[in-house]
Amino acid sequence: MKIEHLQGLIAAPFTPMQTDGSLNLAIIPAYYELLKGNCVNGAFINGSTGEGVSLTLHEKKQVAEAWAGCTKNDTDFKVMPLVGGTCIADCIDLAKHARDIGLYAVAFTSPFYFKPASVEMLADCCIAIAEAVPEIPFYYYHIPVLTGVDFPMIGLLQALDGKLKNFAGVKYTHEDFMDFQSCLNFADGKYDMLWGRDENMLSALAIGAKGAVGSTFNYAAPLYYDLIDAYNNNDLELARSLQQKSIDMIRLLGKYGGISVGKAYMKLIGLNCGEFRLPVKNMGTAEFELFRNDAQSLQFNTFQSRKPQPVRH
């Protein structure tokens, strides 16, 4: 299998919920149009931002089917689901389902309850899942802040190289730039290394990153494309300024409760994805108004993603 190196922005979508916490699949076509209209090149679904660990197996399949349904005629828009991490049998089931409904690739993150004792054991887990779907690319999702599994990814590339034909690369959500650069350069840049820390994108660009997966691309994609353009045009002063805007925006997530604040940003751009499920904390009405004021002080409306305008006949 030829390994494609994805470029530009890939969003990590929120899973839309109704007020009662059930899935709101009906808005996923509009969600896709929002991302497409802001030049986002794909969707990494059912991941951390998408609350994959809080969804049932059936719900994960429903979300995947909804995204497959509205993107089936758009081969340029890459959809890949996170198939999980704790139960290998479920991961294989979800991977086969993703293949059968026509999604581009699948991703897997380390088991985080019974953790692998070595990078070789982690590689064995990857092989067990990827070999079940040899027709589509397989990515490993490295996010040690949530899994507690922090093997250098250069070790995983070395352990899998030549053993897994559909191993495409790593979604890298960590701050170890030495390891990330080593992975970029491994085997003459053979593997696709997708950067996963939005607040450090400029640093990743400087060492060679070409593609990125992030939650803030859902609602602030223009900011990051401006940053990429500034870097490519060697306007580093502007690039640093734009990265600081990203940092200031992301700081509000910490101020108002964490990952769930991303759905508050989505409300500001006009796509209500509901709230996060337990045990994630959601903000109340009063907090949301304070958040809205803080976002306005950052001039969020000047770099936010825009909903596509309806075509008038």
C-alpha positions in Angstrom: 0.0 0.0 0.0 1.3 3.4 -0.9 1.3 5.6 2.2 -0.4 9.0 1.5 0.9 12.0 3.5 -2.1 14.1 4.4 -1.7 17.8 4.4 -3.4 20.8 5.9 -6.1 20.7 8.6 -8.1 17.6 9.7 -10.7 18.4 12.3 -11.4 16.2 15.4 -15.2 16.7 15.4 -17.4 16.8 18.5 -20.1 14.2 18.6 -23.4 16.1 18.5 -25.8 15.4 21.3 -29.4 16.1 22.0 -30.4 17.8 25.3 -31.1 14.4 26.8 -27.6 13.2 25.9 -28.6 11.0 23.0 -26.9 11.3 19.6 -27.9 14.1 17.3 -26.9 12.6 14.0 -29.1 14.8 12.0 -26.7 17.8 12.1 -23.7 15.8 10.9 -24.3 16.8 7.2 -24.3 20.4 8.2 -21.2 19.8 10.3 -19.4 18.3 7.2 -20.5 21.3 5.1 -19.1 23.6 7.8 -15.7 21.9 7.7 -15.6 21.6 4.0 -16.5 25.3 3.6 -13.6 26.3 5.8 -11.1 24.2 3.7 -10.7 21.4 6.3 -9.5 18.3 4.6 -10.9 15.6 6.8 -12.4 14.4 10.1 -10.9 12.3 12.9 -14.2 11.0 14.5 -14.9 9.3 17.8 -11.6 10.5 19.3 -11.0 12.4 22.4 -13.0 15.5 21.2 -15.7 13.2 19.9 -16.1 11.4 23.2 -15.4 8.0 21.7 -14.7 6.6 25.2 -18.1 7.7 26.3 -20.0 6.1 23.3 -21.3 2.6 23.1 -20.1 0.3 20.3 -23.4 0.8 18.5 -23.2 4.6 18.9 -19.7 4.7 17.5 -21.0 2.8 14.4 -23.9 5.2 14.1 -21.6 8.2 14.1 -19.3 6.6 11.6 -22.2 5.8 9.3 -23.5 9.3 9.5 -20.1 10.7 8.4 -19.8 8.1 5.7 -23.2 8.9 4.4 -22.6 12.6 3.8 -19.0 12.3 2.6 -19.2 9.2 0.3 -18.9 11.3 -2.9 -16.0 13.4 -1.6 -12.8 11.4 -1.9 -10.8 14.5 -1.1 -12.3 14.6 2.4 -10.7 11.9 4.6 -12.7 10.4 7.4 -11.0 8.1 10.0 -12.6 6.9 13.2 -10.7 6.1 16.4 -11.7 2.5 17.0 -10.8 2.5 20.7 -8.0 1.1 22.8 -9.1 -1.1 25.7 -10.8 -4.1 24.0 -8.9 -5.4 20.9 -11.9 -7.5 19.7 -14.1 -4.3 19.7 -11.4 -2.4 17.9 -11.3 -5.1 15.2 -15.1 -5.0 14.9 -15.1 -1.2 14.5 -12.2 -1.3 12.0 -14.0 -3.8 9.8 -17.2 -1.7 10.1 -15.3 1.5 9.0 -13.8 -0.4 6.0 -17.2 -1.8 5.0 -18.9 1.6 5.0 -16.1 3.2 2.9 -14.2 5.3 5.4 -10.6 6.3 4.5 -8.7 4.9 7.4 -8.8 3.8 11.1 -6.8 4.8 14.2 -6.1 3.1 17.4 -4.8 4.3 20.7 -3.0 2.3 23.4 -4.9 0.3 25.9 -5.0 2.4 29.0 -6.3 0.1 31.8 -4.2 -3.0 31.1 -1.3 -1.1 29.6 1.3 -2.7 27.3 4.5 -3.5 29.1 6.7 -2.5 26.1 6.6 -0.8 22.8 6.8 -4.3 21.2 3.6 -5.2 23.0 2.0 -2.0 21.7 3.1 -2.9 18.2 1.5 -6.4 18.6 -1.8 -4.7 19.5 -1.5 -2.5 16.4 -0.8 -5.5 14.2 -3.8 -7.4 15.5 -6.1 -4.7 14.4 -4.5 -3.4 11.3 -4.1 -6.9 9.8 -7.9 -7.3 10.0 -8.3 -4.4 7.6 -5.4 -4.6 5.2 -7.3 -2.6 2.5 -7.2 0.7 4.4 -4.6 2.8 6.1 -4.0 2.3 9.9 -2.8 5.1 12.2 -1.6 5.0 15.8 -3.0 7.8 18.0 -0.3 8.9 20.5 -1.9 10.9 23.4 0.0 9.9 26.6 -1.6 12.7 28.7 -4.8 10.6 28.5 -3.6 7.0 28.0 -0.6 7.2 30.4 1.4 5.2 27.8 4.4 7.3 26.8 6.7 5.1 24.7 8.7 7.2 22.2 7.0 6.9 18.8 10.3 6.4 17.1 10.3 3.0 18.8 6.9 2.1 17.5 7.9 3.0 14.0 11.0 0.8 14.3 8.9 -2.0 15.7 6.3 -1.9 12.9 8.4 -1.0 9.9 8.3 -3.8 7.4 5.8 -5.8 9.4 2.5 -4.0 8.6 1.9 -2.9 5.0 -1.1 -0.6 5.9 0.6 1.2 8.8 0.4 4.8 7.6 1.8 6.8 10.6 0.9 8.5 13.8 -1.4 11.2 15.1 1.0 12.8 17.5 -0.6 14.6 20.4 2.3 15.2 22.7 5.1 17.8 23.2 8.2 15.7 22.6 9.6 17.6 19.5 12.8 15.5 19.5 10.8 12.3 19.2 8.4 13.9 16.6 11.3 15.1 14.4 12.9 11.7 14.6 9.7 10.1 13.4 9.4 12.6 10.6 12.9 11.7 9.4 12.6 7.9 9.9 13.1 5.8 6.8 13.5 9.0 4.6 10.1 10.3 5.8 8.2 7.2 5.0 5.4 7.6 7.6 2.7 10.2 7.8 3.1 12.2 11.0 0.0 14.3 11.9 0.6 17.0 14.5 -2.0 17.0 17.3 -1.2 20.0 19.5 -3.0 23.1 18.0 -1.3 25.5 20.5 2.2 24.3 19.2 1.5 24.2 15.5 4.1 26.8 14.6 6.8 24.8 16.3 5.7 21.7 14.5 5.8 23.5 11.1 9.3 24.6 11.8 10.5 21.0 12.0 8.6 19.7 9.0 5.0 18.9 9.9 2.6 19.2 6.9 -0.7 17.9 8.3 -2.4 18.3 11.6 -5.4 17.0 13.5 -7.1 19.3 16.0 -10.2 20.1 17.9 -9.9 23.9 17.4 -10.0 23.5 13.7 -13.7 22.9 14.1 -14.3 26.5 14.9 -11.2 28.4 14.1 -9.8 26.9 10.9 -9.1 30.3 9.2 -6.7 31.2 12.0 -4.6 28.2 11.3 -4.6 28.5 7.6 -3.4 32.1 8.0 -0.7 30.9 10.4 0.4 28.2 7.8 0.5 30.8 5.0 2.5 33.3 7.2 5.0 30.5 8.0 5.3 29.5 4.3 5.8 33.1 3.3 8.6 33.4 5.9 6.6 36.1 7.8 7.5 34.7 11.2 6.4 37.8 13.1 2.9 37.3 11.8 3.0 33.6 12.3 4.0 34.0 16.0 1.2 36.6 16.5 -1.4 34.1 15.0 -0.1 31.3 17.2 -0.5 33.5 20.2 -4.1 34.1 19.2 -4.5 30.3 19.1 -3.0 30.0 22.6 -5.2 32.7 24.0 -8.3 31.0 22.6 -7.2 27.6 23.9 -6.6 29.1 27.4 -10.3 29.7 27.7 -10.8 25.9 27.6 -8.8 25.6 30.8 -10.5 28.6 32.4 -14.1 27.3 31.8 -13.7 23.6 32.4 -11.6 21.9 29.7 -12.6 19.9 26.6 -16.3 20.6 26.9 -15.7 24.3 26.2 -15.1 23.4 22.6 -18.8 22.8 22.2 -19.4 26.3 23.6 -17.2 27.7 20.8 -19.3 25.7 18.4 -22.4 27.5 19.7 -20.7 30.8 19.0 -20.3 29.9 15.4 -23.9 28.7 15.1 -23.7 24.9 15.3 -25.1 23.6 18.6 -23.5 20.2 19.4 -25.1 19.9 22.8 -23.1 19.0 25.8 -20.5 16.4 26.9 -21.6 13.3 28.7 -20.5 12.5 32.3 -18.0 12.6 33.8 -17.0 15.7 31.8 -18.1 19.0 33.3 -20.2 21.4 31.3 -20.6 25.1 31.9 -23.9 26.6 33.1 -25.8 29.6 31.5 -24.0 32.2 33.6 -20.6 30.7 32.9 -21.4 30.6 29.2 -22.1 34.4 29.1 -18.8 35.1 30.8 -17.2 32.8 28.3 -18.9 34.6 25.4 -17.6 37.9 26.7 -14.0 36.5 27.0 -14.2 35.2 23.5 -15.4 38.6 22.2 -12.4 40.2 23.9 -10.2 37.9 21.9 -12.0 39.1 18.7 -12.9 35.5 18.1 -15.4 36.6 15.4 -12.5 37.8 13.2 -10.9 34.4 12.8 -13.7 31.9 13.5 -14.9 29.3 11.0 -17.9 30.5 9.0 -21.1 28.5 8.2 -21.5 28.2 4.4 -24.1 30.6 3.0 -27.2 28.8 1.4 -27.4 29.0 -2.3 -30.2 31.2 -3.5 -32.0 30.4 -6.7 
